[in-house]
Amino acid sequence: MCRNQSQAQSGGGGGEKVRGEDKSTTTTRQQQQQQQQQQQHLQNQQHTPYRLRIVVLGAEGVGKSALTVRYLTRRYISEYRRAIDLLYRHTVCLDDVTSEVEILDVSLREKEGVASSHSRWGEGFVVVYSVDDLRSFKEAGVVLEALTRLKAPLEVPAILLANKRDLDHARQVTVEEGQALSLQHGCQFYEVSAAESHVGVTLAFQSLLRETRALHLTATTRSNHLLPRQRRISIVAVSRMIGSLIGRGSDPPSPTLRPTVVMQSGCGSPKRTLRRKDKKRPSLSL
Ligand SMILES: Nc1nc2c(ncn2[C@@H]2O[C@H](COP(=O)(O)OP(=O)(O)OP(=O)(O)O)[C@@H](O)[C@H]2O)c(=O)[nH]1
């Protein structure tokens, strides 16, 4: 940016020297400058990593935070502070492409429903229910319907994530019911357990990231109409993340301030897992 500014300044100095030249020479110089600026802009774009915005939605207590943290850190933390939205920033290297990923873990306790602000902000959506909670399954259906209504169908990369499959003995929703709902909304379906393993969770998130990235590319080249609305957020230091999540340590962040937890991680994320096997919507139990 600084380099661009200094180029712009030296360009102004060049304007002084051509004062005596005829109009056509000045126009040609201006055209050359414009071309150079356009080239520079294109180069900058090529080196700027994609920024993808993912929203995690679902009924209260289905494991949205557990799943998000499992994906980001591979760790399972069983207790979280509730009723706040958390925004995580994460650098992902997937298929040799680096992306800046923002994941918004939404607390639907606010009963915004699927707020249009969530749907407008997000480019990819994780809709979670818990296999031991029929009510959360119904809520997931409502969320998927709302997303389809709020965004054009082709603009909703989404996965339906059935969590807590380790609670099979208390199951209220069958795998088939989950699959049927996902087919109804044309999204991918995964059944996982944040408590048991990171593998299925990672697979699900990475698959969504691929789909979101593909749509992001198409949308960016087509128009700017998916640009985010700025959410009102504040920044919480990384070191306070775990304390903030489990409710220890500092004062509770105000829900209205939309606390942001910034997580930075490099391209070390696992490459080993994930290659989409075919073009069908995958449906997995892991
Ligand atoms: N058995 C089991 N429990 C889980 C699993 N994932 C999360 N939990 C538990 O479910 C409870 C809720 O998890 P959270 O991650 O806080 O759920 P949430 O959807 O973020 O909750 P809200 O933000 O309040 O809506 C916690 O006690 C977790 O330990 C899982 O895969 N299996």
The ligand as an SDF file (V2000), in Angstrom:
LIG
                    3D

 32 34  0  0  0  0  0  0  0  0999 V2000
  -21.7960  -36.4590   23.8260 N   0  0  0  0  0  0  0  0  0  0  0  0
  -21.4570  -35.3810   23.1260 C   0  0  0  0  0  0  0  0  0  0  0  0
  -21.5710  -34.1700   23.6520 N   0  0  0  0  0  0  0  0  0  0  0  0
  -21.2220  -33.0960   22.9000 C   0  0  0  0  0  0  0  0  0  0  0  0
  -20.7270  -33.2380   21.5820 C   0  0  0  0  0  0  0  0  0  0  0  0
  -20.4670  -32.0160   21.0910 N   0  0  0  0  0  0  0  0  0  0  0  0
  -20.7880  -31.1410   22.0530 C   0  0  0  0  0  0  0  0  0  0  0  0
  -21.2450  -31.7890   23.1540 N   0  0  0  0  0  0  0  0  0  0  0  0
  -21.6940  -31.2040   24.4050 C   0  0  0  0  0  0  0  0  0  0  0  0
  -22.8960  -30.4830   24.1780 O   0  0  0  0  0  0  0  0  0  0  0  0
  -22.9460  -29.3450   25.0390 C   0  0  0  0  0  0  0  0  0  0  0  0
  -23.1860  -28.1060   24.1860 C   0  0  0  0  0  0  0  0  0  0  0  0
  -22.0570  -27.9030   23.3640 O   0  0  0  0  0  0  0  0  0  0  0  0
  -21.7650  -26.4760   22.7390 P   0  0  0  0  0  0  0  0  0  0  0  0
  -20.6240  -26.6270   21.8310 O   0  0  0  0  0  0  0  0  0  0  0  0
  -21.6900  -25.4470   23.7980 O   0  0  0  0  0  0  0  0  0  0  0  0
  -23.1270  -26.2500   21.9290 O   0  0  0  0  0  0  0  0  0  0  0  0
  -23.5800  -24.9090   21.1890 P   0  0  0  0  0  0  0  0  0  0  0  0
  -24.4640  -25.3470   20.0930 O   0  0  0  0  0  0  0  0  0  0  0  0
  -22.4070  -24.0890   20.8230 O   0  0  0  0  0  0  0  0  0  0  0  0
  -24.3970  -24.1990   22.3380 O   0  0  0  0  0  0  0  0  0  0  0  0
  -25.0190  -22.7000   22.3070 P   0  0  0  0  0  0  0  0  0  0  0  0
  -23.9220  -21.7650   21.9120 O   0  0  0  0  0  0  0  0  0  0  0  0
  -25.4890  -22.4970   23.7030 O   0  0  0  0  0  0  0  0  0  0  0  0
  -26.1510  -22.7320   21.3460 O   0  0  0  0  0  0  0  0  0  0  0  0
  -21.6250  -29.2870   25.7750 C   0  0  0  0  0  0  0  0  0  0  0  0
  -21.8120  -29.8220   27.0570 O   0  0  0  0  0  0  0  0  0  0  0  0
  -20.7190  -30.1810   24.9720 C   0  0  0  0  0  0  0  0  0  0  0  0
  -19.7530  -30.8260   25.7460 O   0  0  0  0  0  0  0  0  0  0  0  0
  -20.6010  -34.5620   21.0410 C   0  0  0  0  0  0  0  0  0  0  0  0
  -20.1840  -34.8100   19.9050 O   0  0  0  0  0  0  0  0  0  0  0  0
  -20.9840  -35.5890   21.8590 N   0  0  0  0  0  0  0  0  0  0  0  0
  1  2  1  0
  2  3  2  0
  2 32  1  0
  3  4  1  0
  4  5  2  0
  4  8  1  0
  5  6  1  0
  5 30  1  0
  6  7  2  0
  7  8  1  0
  8  9  1  0
  9 10  1  0
  9 28  1  0
 10 11  1  0
 11 12  1  0
 11 26  1  0
 12 13  1  0
 13 14  1  0
 14 15  2  0
 14 16  1  0
 14 17  1  0
 17 18  1  0
 18 19  2  0
 18 20  1  0
 18 21  1  0
 21 22  1  0
 22 23  2  0
 22 24  1  0
 22 25  1  0
 26 27  1  0
 26 28  1  0
 28 29  1  0
 30 31  2  0
 30 32  1  0
M  END
$$$$
